[in-house]
Amino acid sequence: MQIDSTLWVVTLVGLVAVFALDFVVAVRRPHAVSMREASLWTAFYVAAAIAFGVFIATQFGGEYAGQFYAGWLTEYSLSVDNLFVFVIIMSRFRVPRQSQQLVLLIGIALALIMRAGFIALGAAAITRFSWVFYLFGAFLIYTAYHLAKHDEEESEEFRENRVIRWVKAVLPTTDVYDGNRFRTVVDGRKLFTPMLVVMVAIGTTDLLFALDSIPAIFGLTQEPYLVFTANAFALMGLRQLYFLLGGLLDRLVFLSIGLAVVLGFIGVKLILEALHTNTLPFINGGEHVEWALKIPVTISLGVIVTVLVVTAIASLLHTRRGDRTG
């Protein structure tokens, strides 16, 4: 897949323009996002991702379009799991509802910038060392195992990471919000408001989530352009999805199990691909393993869609049954 510099520039300019539009709306008209507004924006971002996949299909072929869709769906579903933590962060710092969209917007923008660095490192590692697939695959299977054992009590607790503690220790901050301002004056002193701390919390927390999502998407496509754009479309739609799902998050009771299946499947797929292109001397004498077949992207996409649909339906049926019996 040959991507020229012009397409990269156009893509980046387009993403920056969308973020700039969102930023202007969030800053000039801070407000609590309604369900209708969140639904329309979510539909817009989903339609944009689908249209982008069609563009990839027409320019580079259906194989790459399938890789993009599989990567985007995986990143989007993993992002839904991240929303649980975002809800906890908003509650933990008591962020006013009218300021939440600005917090999410800037936090997600920071996360995308940091993820771009991860993607560049991952692409360079894969290009030089095919055995990295073994590490990615093993890590995803390990992550899937822990997701399957997901403890709800653990998810309800937010622990401040080192970056957040450093920001609070170094910068003079106050616990009082002043609209969407990052700085305010208290008793004649200029202090940073909690808005700054919350944005750091959202951005750094999402970066931690990238530790499993980036290896996962590299298991579906090794094209840096597709990896980056799939992450971008997933993250851009995350803000409105946060307001759209809202109270529905607690109804997705089997989400962690579904994501565990998806990550476990991708982990196995990565290890099979590593065996297929094996160059490690202590595995089959450095020769590829005959039975380690590559899983086509159509099967990967089918597995991901099926697991996510079954997970959503099973979760809603389970919670509906609980509502009736309760």
Protein Blocks (a to p, Z undefined) as FASTA:
>chain_A
ZZdfklmmmmmmmmmmmmmmmmmmmmmmgcdddfklmmmmmmmmmmmmmmmmmmmmmmno
jklmmmmmmmmmmmmmmmmmmmmmmmmmmmmnopafklmmmmmmmmmmmmmmmmmmmmmm
mmmmmmmmmmlmmmmmmmmmmmmmmmmmocfklmmpccddfklmmmmmmpccdfbdehja
fbdceehiacddfklmmmmmmmmmmmmmmmmmmmmmmmmoccfklmmmmmmmmmmmmmmm
mmmnmmmmmmmmmlmmmmmmmmmmmmmmmmmmmmmmgcbfkgghhpacfklccddfklmm
mmmmmmmmmmmmmmmmmmmmmmmmZZ
